[in-house]
Amino acid sequence: MSKSEQRFAQLDGLRFFAVTAVILQHFTPIGAYENYLNIGMFGVQLFFVLSGFLITGILLDLRADRGGPPQLLSVVGRFYVRRALRIFPAYYLLCAVLLATGLKAMWETWPWQVFYLSDVGVVARGGFPGAISHFWSLSVEEQFYLIWPWLMLMLPLRSVPIACAIAIAVGLTSRIVVTVYEVPFGGVLMICNLDSLAAGAWAA
């Protein structure tokens, strides 16, 4: 059975911890101590690690179908179609419903949301858009999907761990840069979360 077909029961426990951390951060008094105990962000980073692990496992399975350029495009195309069918219908339906109900946060930021640039929008606007603030993490993952499949399918297999190590270094460096230059909310950008995504990829 391929990794893409396997169900890793152990990951359900990690998902539980990640979800619990986010809930505690937002809906309990722990949220008042965000500057000291930001467990919600820990939960999000854990989700990114899991996402990097699962997606990279799928991509490594697809390597067996990779041939020359025509075959590579076909394999990458299948990957994107599957991801789109899994995510786009529910996501865009939700966006449409929120617009139809007149949610102010969605009307003020809809271009960022529609193009999966919510994280960039948070930095550009200098703050989170209220009730849909959590969309930034989905944008990070979708932006990651634009780059990662090409690397995992085109690089020689022996170079895949090196690519993961470089991605981790880029993510950590980006975090330092936005901290040193005090970029407001810069930590939500995809490049600043690349280390977590790539750590999961390396585990795969």
C-alpha positions in Angstrom: 0.0 0.0 0.0 1.4 3.4 -0.9 1.8 6.3 1.5 -1.0 8.1 -0.2 -3.4 5.2 0.5 -2.3 4.6 4.1 -4.0 5.9 7.1 -1.6 6.8 9.8 -3.5 6.4 13.1 -0.7 7.9 15.1 -1.3 11.2 13.3 -4.8 11.4 14.7 -3.3 11.9 18.1 -1.1 14.7 16.9 -4.1 16.3 15.2 -5.9 16.1 18.5 -3.1 18.0 20.3 -3.0 20.6 17.5 -6.7 21.2 17.5 -6.8 21.4 21.3 -4.0 23.9 21.4 -5.8 26.2 18.9 -9.1 25.9 20.9 -7.4 26.6 24.2 -5.7 29.7 22.7 -8.9 31.2 21.3 -11.6 30.1 23.7 -10.1 29.9 27.2 -8.3 32.4 29.5 -5.0 31.0 28.2 -5.5 33.3 25.2 -4.8 36.3 27.5 -1.2 35.1 27.9 -0.5 35.0 24.2 2.8 36.8 24.6 4.0 34.2 27.0 2.2 31.0 26.1 1.2 31.1 22.5 0.1 27.4 22.3 -2.3 28.3 19.4 0.6 29.0 17.1 2.3 25.8 18.3 -0.9 23.9 17.2 -0.8 25.6 13.8 2.9 24.8 13.3 2.1 21.1 14.2 -0.6 21.1 11.5 2.0 22.4 9.0 4.4 19.6 9.9 1.7 17.1 9.4 0.7 18.6 6.1 4.3 18.6 4.8 4.6 15.0 5.8 1.4 13.8 4.1 1.8 15.8 1.0 5.4 14.8 0.5 4.5 11.2 1.0 1.9 11.4 -1.8 4.4 13.2 -4.0 7.1 10.5 -3.4 4.6 7.9 -4.4 3.9 9.7 -7.6 7.6 9.7 -8.5 7.0 6.1 -9.8 4.8 7.5 -12.5 7.2 10.3 -13.4 8.8 9.9 -16.8 9.9 12.6 -19.3 8.4 16.1 -19.5 5.0 15.0 -20.8 4.6 12.4 -18.0 5.8 14.9 -15.4 3.2 17.4 -16.4 0.6 14.7 -16.3 1.6 13.6 -12.8 1.7 17.2 -11.5 -1.6 17.9 -13.1 -3.2 14.9 -11.4 -1.9 16.1 -8.1 -3.3 19.6 -8.5 -6.7 18.3 -9.7 -7.0 16.1 -6.6 -6.0 19.0 -4.3 -8.4 21.3 -6.0 -11.3 18.9 -5.8 -10.6 18.3 -2.1 -10.3 21.9 -1.1 -11.8 24.4 -3.6 -15.5 23.5 -3.5 -15.9 23.8 0.2 -13.6 26.8 0.5 -15.2 28.9 -2.2 -18.7 27.9 -1.1 -17.8 29.2 2.3 -16.4 32.4 0.8 -19.6 32.9 -1.2 -21.8 32.3 1.8 -19.9 34.8 3.9 -20.1 37.4 1.2 -23.8 36.7 0.8 -24.4 37.2 4.5 -22.6 40.5 4.4 -19.7 39.6 6.7 -17.7 42.8 6.9 -14.3 41.0 7.3 -14.9 39.1 4.1 -16.1 42.1 2.1 -13.0 44.1 3.2 -10.5 41.3 2.3 -12.2 39.2 -0.3 -9.4 39.6 -3.0 -6.9 38.3 -0.6 -9.1 35.3 0.3 -10.1 34.4 -3.2 -6.5 34.2 -4.4 -5.2 32.4 -1.3 -3.2 35.4 -0.2 -4.7 35.8 3.2 -1.3 35.7 4.9 0.0 38.4 2.6 -3.2 40.4 3.3 -2.6 40.2 7.0 0.9 41.7 6.7 -0.3 44.3 4.1 -3.2 45.4 6.3 -1.3 45.2 9.5 -3.7 43.0 11.3 -6.0 40.0 11.2 -9.5 40.2 9.5 -11.6 39.2 12.5 -13.8 36.2 12.1 -11.8 34.9 9.1 -8.4 35.4 10.6 -7.7 31.6 10.4 -7.7 31.6 6.6 -4.1 32.7 6.6 -2.9 29.2 7.5 -4.8 27.7 4.5 -3.2 30.3 2.3 0.2 29.2 3.5 -0.5 25.6 2.6 -1.9 26.4 -0.8 1.2 28.5 -1.6 3.4 25.7 -0.5 1.6 23.4 -2.9 2.5 25.6 -5.8 6.2 25.0 -5.3 6.8 21.8 -3.5 5.4 19.2 -6.1 7.8 20.4 -8.7 10.8 20.0 -6.4 9.8 16.6 -5.1 9.1 15.2 -8.6 12.0 16.8 -10.6 14.9 16.5 -8.2 17.0 13.3 -8.0 15.8 11.3 -5.0 19.1 11.8 -3.3 18.7 15.5 -3.4 15.2 15.5 -1.7 16.6 15.6 1.8 19.0 18.5 0.8 16.0 20.4 -0.6 14.2 19.9 2.7 17.2 21.1 4.7 17.5 24.2 2.5 13.8 24.9 2.9 14.1 24.6 6.7 17.0 27.0 6.7 15.1 29.5 4.5 12.1 29.3 6.9 14.2 29.9 10.0 16.2 32.7 8.4 12.9 34.4 7.3 11.6 34.2 10.9 14.8 35.9 12.1 14.5 38.6 9.4 10.9 39.6 10.2 11.7 39.6 13.9 14.9 41.8 13.5 13.1 44.2 11.2 9.9 44.1 13.3 7.7 43.3 10.4 4.1 43.4 11.9 2.6 39.9 11.6 5.4 38.8 9.3 5.4 35.4 10.9 2.3 34.4 9.1 3.9 34.6 5.7 4.4 31.2 3.9 8.2 31.7 3.7 8.3 32.1 7.5 6.5 28.8 8.0 8.5 26.9 5.4 10.6 25.3 8.1 7.6 23.5 9.7 6.3 22.3 6.3 9.7 21.1 5.2 10.4 19.4 8.6 7.3 17.3 7.9 8.5 16.7 4.3 11.9 15.5 5.6 10.2 13.1 8.0 8.3 11.6 5.0 
